[in-house]
Amino acid sequence: MSDYIIKHNELTAEEFIHMWESVWGEGPSFEQTKLAMNNTLFRVSIFDGDKIVAMARVIGDMGLCYYIKDVVVLPEYQGKGIGRMLIDELLKFINEHGVPDTNIFVELCAMPDKIPFYEKFGFSANEAQRLRIMYHVD
């Protein structure tokens, strides 16, 4: 395994858009992304030298709920333990900032083929269905 570099709260809007587009297609606008980065509780990025190869972030209220978002590992880096490194960093952040001796909802949304990965950390699906709307702001 290479010597990967883990960075906290340094993920830029440009890096985020690059990573998004590397796996999901056309990314959000720069303005949206910059605002999102500024309002994210915690961002983690992983580099192989100068190249960003993975990212993830946590949003939430710091009390009752944390939500894991935008977990991306470049396809050529998948299967090398980098996804585990991302989730470990996110859970460490939650553990360090959550209210001691309480239970906190940590949620995420995953594509069906990624569910076994998250189950390794103790995540489990429930009967709730994810609802969404792409709401256009005028």
C-alpha positions in Angstrom: 0.0 0.0 0.0 1.2 3.5 -0.9 1.8 6.1 1.7 -1.5 8.0 1.4 -1.9 11.4 2.9 -5.1 12.1 4.9 -6.2 15.7 5.1 -9.0 17.1 7.3 -11.1 20.1 6.3 -8.9 21.0 3.3 -11.1 19.6 0.5 -11.7 22.5 -1.9 -14.7 23.1 -4.1 -12.5 22.4 -7.2 -11.4 19.1 -5.7 -14.9 18.2 -4.7 -16.2 18.9 -8.2 -13.4 16.9 -9.8 -14.1 13.9 -7.6 -17.8 14.1 -8.2 -17.4 14.2 -11.9 -14.9 11.3 -11.9 -17.7 8.9 -10.7 -21.1 10.6 -11.0 -21.0 12.8 -14.1 -21.7 16.5 -14.3 -21.1 18.1 -10.9 -22.8 20.9 -9.1 -21.9 24.6 -9.7 -18.8 26.0 -8.1 -20.9 28.5 -6.1 -23.1 25.7 -4.6 -20.0 23.6 -3.9 -18.1 26.3 -2.2 -21.1 27.1 0.1 -21.4 23.4 0.9 -17.7 23.1 1.8 -18.0 26.1 4.1 -21.0 24.6 5.8 -19.8 21.0 6.1 -19.1 19.8 9.6 -16.1 17.7 8.6 -14.3 17.0 5.3 -11.8 14.3 4.7 -9.7 13.8 1.6 -7.0 11.3 0.8 -4.1 11.9 -1.6 -1.7 9.7 -3.4 1.2 12.2 -3.6 -0.3 15.3 -5.1 -3.3 13.5 -6.6 -6.7 13.5 -4.7 -8.0 9.9 -4.8 -10.8 9.9 -2.3 -13.2 12.2 -0.4 -16.1 12.2 2.1 -17.8 14.6 4.4 -20.2 14.8 7.3 -23.1 17.1 7.7 -25.4 17.4 10.7 -26.5 19.1 13.8 -23.6 18.0 16.2 -26.2 16.7 18.7 -28.6 14.1 17.5 -27.7 13.4 13.9 -24.7 13.1 11.6 -25.1 12.3 7.9 -22.3 10.9 5.8 -22.2 12.3 2.3 -20.3 12.2 -0.9 -18.1 9.2 -0.2 -16.0 8.9 -3.4 -12.9 6.8 -4.1 -11.5 6.9 -7.6 -12.3 3.6 -9.4 -8.7 2.7 -9.8 -8.1 3.1 -6.1 -11.1 1.1 -4.9 -10.4 -2.2 -3.1 -7.3 -0.9 -1.5 -8.7 0.0 1.9 -9.1 3.7 1.2 -12.9 3.7 1.6 -12.3 2.1 5.1 -9.8 4.9 5.9 -12.5 7.5 4.9 -15.2 6.0 7.1 -12.8 5.5 10.0 -11.9 9.2 9.9 -15.5 10.3 9.8 -16.5 8.0 12.7 -13.5 9.2 14.7 -14.7 12.8 14.1 -18.2 11.9 15.3 -16.8 10.1 18.3 -14.7 13.1 19.3 -17.4 15.7 18.8 -20.6 13.8 19.9 -22.1 14.2 23.4 -20.4 11.6 25.6 -22.4 8.6 26.8 -25.2 9.1 24.3 -26.4 7.4 21.1 -26.3 9.4 17.9 -27.9 8.7 14.6 -25.3 8.3 11.9 -26.9 7.9 8.6 -26.0 7.6 4.9 -27.5 6.6 1.6 -25.8 3.9 -0.4 -26.3 2.3 -3.8 -27.3 -1.4 -3.4 -23.9 -2.7 -4.5 -22.2 -0.6 -1.8 -24.4 -1.7 1.1 -22.1 -4.7 2.0 -19.2 -2.2 2.4 -21.1 -0.1 4.9 -22.5 -3.1 6.8 -18.9 -3.9 7.8 -19.0 -0.8 10.0 -22.3 -1.7 11.6 -24.6 0.2 9.3 -27.9 -1.5 8.5 -30.8 -0.8 6.2 -34.3 -0.1 7.6 -37.7 0.1 6.0 -37.5 3.8 5.4 -37.4 4.9 1.8 -35.3 7.8 0.6 -37.3 10.6 -0.9 -35.8 13.4 -2.9 -36.6 16.2 -5.2 -34.2 18.3 -7.3 -35.7 21.6 -6.4 -34.9 24.5 -8.7 -34.0 27.7 -7.0 -35.2 30.8 -8.9 
